[in-house]
Amino acid sequence: MRFSLAHELSIIGAAIVAGAAYGLLTRQALLSGISANPNDFFSLFLLIISTTAWIDFIGSLPIIGLALIGSASRSFGAVVGVVVLDHKTLPIIGIMSLSITASLEITSLVAVGFAGFRLLDFIGYKGSERKKGDIYTYLKLLGLALSISFLSALFESASILGMLPFGL
């Protein structure tokens, strides 16, 4: 069963909004579980990229992936809650840094959601009706999501450790 683009976007968006809303409501518990960051750029980068790569891969699985996409967007809700609702004073440059990181993460999650729908299309059809284009599109979207996650992990690691002129 094929979904239209509007239906796919609304389903992915609902999963992201649900996860972000849950993160917004439980931001204090989520933030209390954060440990100190390592001072080594490479180890921090590997930690972030390995986590996001697993999220991207498992998030691209049909049905199960939507729950993971929602769960992965909890951090976005927590950041919004801290900056907006808790009125933490961040310099404008810090807010821009958070916005760039959040937009990269949400873009990656949307690409992963689309990849999951392409895989669902490939699995849903019988052997003679399957289109090779669906599996190629799945692999391309998964690769795009991993590329975006790689850039996000680089930016986030450098930003956390203060290696950029603007950072957290």
C-alpha positions, 0 to 999 in steps of 0.5 A, a space after each residue: 500500500 502506497 501512501 501519498 507524500 502528504 500522508 507520509 509527511 504527516 505520519 513522520 511529523 506526528 511521530 516527531 511532534 509526539 516525541 518532542 512534546 514528551 521531551 518538553 514535558 519531561 525535560 528535567 528528568 532528561 537533562 538530569 541524566 546527562 553526564 559530563 562530556 569528554 574533553 576529547 573531540 574524537 571520542 565525543 564525535 564517535 559517541 554522537 555519530 555511533 548513536 545517530 547512526 543506530 537511530 538512523 538505521 533502526 529508524 528506517 525500519 517500517 512501523 518500529 522506526 516511527 517509534 524510534 523517530 519519536 523517541 529520538 526527537 525527545 532531545 529537541 523538545 527538551 532543548 525548546 523547553 529549556 530555552 523557551 519555557 525555562 527562560 534560560 538566558 543564552 546568547 543569540 549565538 548559542 540559540 543559533 547553534 542549537 537551531 542549526 543542530 536541531 534542524 540537522 537532526 530533524 532533517 535526518 529523522 525526516 529522511 529516515 522516515 521516508 526511507 522506512 516508507 520506501 522499504 515498506 513499499 518494497 516489502 508490501 508488494 509481491 515478488 513480481 510487483 516489486 520495484 527495484 527503485 524502491 530499494 534503491 530509493 531506500 538506500 539513497 535516503 538512508 545514505 542521505 540521513 547518515 550524511 546529515 547525521 555525520 555533519 550534525 555530529 561534527 558540528 555538535 562535537 565542535 560546538 560542545 567543546 568550544 572549537 567554533 567561534 560560536 558554540 554552546 
